[in-house]
Amino acid sequence: MLRMRDYTETSREALARAGEAAGVPLTRGLRTVAATDALIALRAGYATCTLGGVDETKFPSNYHWPSDTPDNLSWESVEGALRVCDAYARAAG
């Protein structure tokens, strides 16, 4: 968590293709100093990347704040993420 690490290019490209296949527009190139669950796999040497939701300021809304509750979820975003993950898994095989 003390330094920023890049996720693998192959995984990032595969995720971008999955977003396109699912019809979900993805914003690429965002970086965060916050650790994600993918960091553990990345440090273990696995090809990995992160799919996350951001608000209009390109910041994760309510991330680990008391306001991080189901009532504040964007269900449209959750459904889009599900479609992207489904396309990613199907392409992987």
Legacy VTK file of the C-alpha trace (Angstrom):
# vtk DataFile Version 3.0
C-alpha trace
ASCII
DATASET POLYDATA
POINTS 93 float
0.000 0.000 0.000
2.968 2.328 0.290
3.608 2.612 -3.423
1.530 2.502 -6.579
1.802 -0.640 -8.680
0.638 -1.166 -12.240
-1.664 -4.073 -13.000
-0.644 -6.361 -15.838
-1.212 -4.999 -19.337
-2.656 -8.280 -20.610
-5.315 -8.223 -17.890
-6.096 -4.556 -18.453
-6.496 -5.132 -22.193
-8.688 -8.194 -21.607
-10.877 -6.174 -19.238
-11.210 -3.392 -21.818
-12.278 -5.952 -24.442
-14.789 -7.425 -21.981
-16.255 -3.972 -21.367
-16.617 -3.448 -25.095
-18.194 -6.902 -25.574
-20.625 -6.211 -22.717
-21.535 -2.784 -24.076
-20.317 -1.080 -20.912
-18.130 2.021 -21.377
-15.010 1.856 -19.219
-12.706 4.720 -18.284
-9.115 3.601 -18.489
-5.927 5.009 -17.024
-7.230 5.911 -13.578
-4.809 5.325 -10.713
-5.282 5.188 -6.977
-3.039 4.862 -3.974
-5.774 2.891 -2.220
-5.051 -0.818 -2.112
-7.495 -3.100 -3.885
-8.144 -6.795 -3.399
-6.214 -7.417 -6.629
-2.993 -6.221 -4.982
-2.560 -9.527 -3.163
-2.785 -11.536 -6.391
-0.553 -9.049 -8.222
2.182 -9.293 -5.605
1.934 -13.096 -5.789
2.722 -12.885 -9.504
-0.733 -13.423 -10.991
-1.955 -11.451 -13.994
-4.666 -9.253 -12.518
-6.445 -5.924 -12.746
-9.255 -4.051 -11.015
-12.711 -3.036 -12.137
-14.163 -0.321 -9.934
-16.810 2.322 -9.918
-16.140 6.027 -9.612
-18.260 9.160 -9.379
-18.187 12.248 -11.601
-14.921 13.340 -9.943
-13.360 9.948 -10.831
-13.155 9.035 -7.156
-14.721 5.909 -5.593
-17.934 7.093 -3.946
-18.341 6.328 -0.239
-15.298 4.022 -0.327
-14.854 2.654 3.203
-16.783 5.554 4.722
-19.792 5.250 7.044
-21.861 6.192 3.985
-20.668 2.996 2.223
-24.063 1.289 2.517
-26.362 -0.598 0.118
-28.630 2.441 -0.063
-25.813 4.405 -1.698
-24.953 1.836 -4.363
-25.497 2.605 -8.017
-27.287 -0.568 -9.058
-26.886 0.376 -12.716
-23.127 0.397 -12.150
-23.259 -2.929 -10.280
-25.217 -4.515 -13.137
-22.728 -3.151 -15.676
-19.837 -4.553 -13.662
-21.541 -7.939 -13.595
-21.887 -7.895 -17.394
-18.202 -6.953 -17.790
-17.069 -9.680 -15.383
-19.224 -12.244 -17.189
-17.693 -11.277 -20.555
-14.177 -11.341 -19.006
-14.672 -14.835 -17.581
-16.216 -16.185 -20.788
-13.318 -14.853 -22.870
-10.816 -16.435 -20.482
-12.415 -19.653 -21.095
LINES 1 94
93 0 1 2 3 4 5 6 7 8 9 10 11 12 13 14 15 16 17 18 19 20 21 22 23 24 25 26 27 28 29 30 31 32 33 34 35 36 37 38 39 40 41 42 43 44 45 46 47 48 49 50 51 52 53 54 55 56 57 58 59 60 61 62 63 64 65 66 67 68 69 70 71 72 73 74 75 76 77 78 79 80 81 82 83 84 85 86 87 88 89 90 91 92
